[in-house]
Structures are given as C-alpha cells and as structure tokens.
Amino acid sequence: MNSKQQNTKTKSKNPELKKEMKRPPKWFYLILVLLPILFILLLEAFLRIINYGDSYKEFVTLTKDFPNELILNPDITTKYFNNLNNFPVPTPDAFTRIKEKNTYRIFILGGSSAQGWPYESAASFSSNLKRRLELIYPEKHIEVINCGISAINTYSIRDFLPGILEQKPDLILIYAGHNEYYGALGPGSSVSMGKSRFLINTYIALEDFRTTQLLRNIIQKIWSLFSTEDKSGKDNNETLMGRVIGESAIPLNSESYYLGISQFKGNMDDILKLCRKKNVPVIIGNLTCNLKDLEPFVSVKTENLPTADSIYDNAKVELRNSNINKARKLFSYARDLDALRFRAPSEINKIIMELAKKYNYPLLNIDSVFESYSPDRIVGYNLTVDHLHPNIEGYKLMGKAYFQEMEKLNLLPEGKRINIPTTKQDSILNAQFPFTRLDSTVSRIKIATLTGAYPFKPKDTPNYKLDTLKFDNYIDSLAVKYVHRQIGWQNVHVEASDWYYNKKDYSSFIKELEPLIDLFPFDTAPYEYITRKLLDAKKFDLVLPFLYKYYEMKPNFIAARWIGTINLNIQNLKEALKYLRIASEYKEAGPVLFYNLAGAYYYNKEYKNALTSVDKSIQLSPSYSAAKEFKTQLLNFLKSNGIKY
C-alpha cells in the first residue's frame, strides 16, 4: 500500500480528525473583523455619553442668553494645537442660526492677518468691510463672520470649510498663505504630524472621534513620563510666533520648502474645489508683507544661491540710487531667500493666481493695492506693524479693496442702496471708527511683545521693547491687565467706560462701549447701559440716538418714555406724541408720563385727548400740582377759544 492510499485510509478511519481539519465557516471570519469595529463603536459611544474629550463642531451657540446666535467654536483650535498652551482663539463674530431672507452673509478665511492681529476685532479688515456695507445698505442685515485664526494654515481651513458651507454663505473672502510653513501641522511647525498631506488630513479628520482623542492623550501622557523637556510652563512666556517654530531654517529650494509649496497648493485646490462644487462665490486675495523695512530673519549660505542678507543689502543700495524697479525685485528675492518662512515666498502668490484662474474665481491683488499706497511702491512699515501684519490704515485698505472688488463683480447685497461717494464713505467711516485709547494700548503691547522676542530677537534675551513702553493712566493699566488675561474683553471696556464717565468725559464713555456694539450688534445690554448712565447724567442730547436703537431692538417703556419726553423738550412734537402714546400703553405709565402726553397732545392741537390725558395724570396722583395747574390752563384756553371738549 503506498503512502497516498494509507493516508486516505487513515482519514476515512478518523472522522474526528477530518472534522477537526475542516475550515471554519465564513461568518467566523466576519465576526473576527466586526468585533474590534464593534468595540471601537461602543467605546466611542461611551466616551460621548460621559462627555470625554472635545467636540469639534464648527459652530456653537454664543451663550445661553443668545440661543439663536452662532459663533465659530472657540475650542476648535485645540484640534490643531494639542501640544501647546494658550491656544489661539477665533473672533466671536456671531450670526443668526437660521438665515433670514434679508441677510447678506460673508465668511472670512485665513490666519492672523485675516483675523486682524494685533488689533481687536473692530480694526480688522472684515469689520471695516462690514461697516461700509451697513452704511450703504442700512435696510439689509449684514453678517461678516471672521474665521481667521492666528497660526493656522490651509490644513485647518480645509478642515472646517464644510461647516462654513453649511451656513449658506453669500460670499467667501480668502486671505491665507503666510502661515503655511509654521502654522499648525506645517512642514516647519512645532505641531507636526509628518510630511504626507494625505496622512495629515486623515489625522485631522480622525480627531473628531473621542476614541482618537483618548488614544492621543494616552500617548502624550506616556511620552511626558519619559520626556526631558522643561515642564515648568516656560513656553507661556514665549510668543505664539516663537512657540510654533519647529524647523527654524527652511532654505529656498530645500525639501521642506517644496513641502510647504505642495501643501498649500493641494489644500487650496481642495478648498476652492469644494467652494465651486457648492457654487459659493469666492474672492481670493494674494499676499502682501513688509519687504523694505525688515531685514531677513535667517540668512543661510546654500549651494548656487546668495544669502538673504547680501541681497537685502543690495536692494537698499539700489533704492538709494533710485533704481526702484531693481530694488523692488531684490527686496522680494531677499524675502524668498529668508530661511525663516513667516513671510510667504513669492511662489505662494503664483499658486494663488493659478488656482483662481483654474476655478474661475476672481483674484484681488492686495499686494498691488499696498504698493500703490507705499513710497516707491515698496511696502514697509508705512502699512505694516511688523513683518506682515497690516497696521490700521492697512486693514482699512484691505476692507475697501474687497468691497470695491465685490462692487466690480456685482457681488454686493441686493436691495435698496444709498449712493454715497467713496470719499464720503471713507470720511464717515473714519469719523465713526470704534477704536479707543484702550485698544491702541493693547495693540502697542502686543506689537512690543512680538517684535521684542524671538525670532525678532535672539532667544533668551530680555524684551527691551516692553520696557520702553510708557503707561500714563488708568486706561493703560487696564490694557496691561487685559493682555495678561486678568480681565475679559467686554469687562475691560466697561471698566474703561466707567472711568471716563466718572471723569464726566461722556464722549469717551460712549466711545469705549462702541466696540462691544460693533462686535455684538444684537445685544441690547450696551444700549441699556449707555442710556441708563447718560440719563442719570442728564445728557439728553447724547442719549437720544441710543434710546432709538435700544427701543428698536427691544421695545420697552423706559426707551419709549424718554424718546417722547426728549423730543417734546426739543419741540419735535409729532415724534414726541408718537412715543409718549406708545409709553402710555405700558403698565409702568405713571402721572408724569400722562402729564407729558397731555402736553404733546396740546401742542399737536388734539385738545380733547390732552384733557383726557391730564385727567388720567390727576387720577393717578391727585396731589400732582403741575397736572392740576395745566388742566386749569387748558380749560381756560378751550373756553376762551370756543373749543368744545
């Protein structure tokens, strides 16, 4: 018997062995695959039930007092900066949860220059644009939501763009690209996840799951046990700009340089493709920066390339010799050679132009606008505060440039427009610019903090720029407290306004509360506060506009009563009668209100109603001598003129 026959015979005599060797059914393997998936799903559900981790929903309710107002999630930046303290936060620009027919809604995308650093929200280009639109379209509800955030780049924008598109924007404005290298997850950033754009975008998407956050936190905890890094919180004393630097030197044409270029091109392509798919209008601005007045941060010698310092020095020589065009090209080349890439290289603007053309989106040449307002058409500190952030005039220029581009492309709101010449618009907006001494001091501190530290100065050197700042009064001390996060933005403006009020500087008192109105135009609290304080001070000429707005937002007895009373005193009689009649319908209406209403009726020659009102006043207060005297005079007038009543 051969071995084959023997083996066959053995199998036939051992049915148990035959059963043992039989392959498991297919459902067995399916269970093996499904079990870990089921475990992950159950773990995810459990973590959500116990509220573990962070929700990275793009938009959240402003506060419980304003359930119908949404803002960009203030915690969304922890998704991109989970290894840093003191995360950058977005501006709390609120918009209505349900978009109304009369609303025109714009979203701003970008980094710190889009957000408006170093100024508070009132000075950003988005706020300048909003005020201009509100001036020209007073009957339209204008919403300009600034989603610019310091130290983010196109990875972050690409991630939260779908949530923005869900909010039915009428227009998206983009000013992005300077943070591509050191912004979160960029090739030179201290917040890094490798070099693959696909893997980084996948990681960002997975961060929405609590299971991923749990795994990340476990890894970070284990890493911290073996890490030799300083855990004293020293990074809190560094600027955000200094903390995000991972790879400080990225020479032109290096691997990291091209990674940044590829990253920007790929992410921006995805961003514009999605906007085009949703048929949302977009205006893309190219980038500008300080070329003339800022020496290169890091100058390195590489093969076949000159140093950034040498080119910058040559540019200054050409400028002194009035070779303007050559100087401009050399300044630009020096920027490209600068190995510390906080200013986007010129290649980024080329990509912006290519992608705008590819998706048929308009390109707004912000750089050219800034050049046209700069000596020798070379941008320097005339329009910037540091290496790239615009100053107040620069942000005004940006807001105006985006507006004019919208006008040219017929992307302005529909409906009734007030035709005001551009120069007149500028004059009105400058006069009403809600920027105060407090805001100015805050921005000075921020600029000194940034430019007095690394990378503007060597590491571990004292910030002498902060030491040179002079603080002259209580407002300046409040600014210091705010910058050090000892007081919130709203509270610091209220404290400053109270200081001016106690000094009887009522114009400054109002001015200090205007930024709150500018940021939260739907909130009645600032109007209520202003009207109460000015009425207490008997500043009736100043309070009237705020009373009107307060009543428009929230009809109430106090506002109606005072609008009517003040108008009666200034002989605006029809307006006085209108609001005093409204006030008389409230249960709070007392003898004084009906006495004033009687006067308003009298001056409007409604004598019978005047008599009825003064009787009501006396009925409510029988000892009210002024009302009784007026009734006597009124009766005598009616009798002497033969008027029946």
Helices and strands as residue ranges (DSSP letters): H 3-13, H 15-20, H 26-49, E 59-63, E 66-72, G 76-79, E 95-96, E 103-110, H 112-115, G 121-123, H 125-136, E 141-146, H 154-165, E 171-175, H 197-206, H 210-226, G 234-237, H 240-243, H 255-277, E 282-285, H 308-320, H 324-337, H 346-358, E 363-364, H 366-372, G 375-377, H 392-408, H 422-431, H 437-451, H 464-468, H 474-483, H 489-502, H 506-519, H 525-536, H 540-553, H 557-569, H 573-584, H 591-603, H 607-620, H 625-640
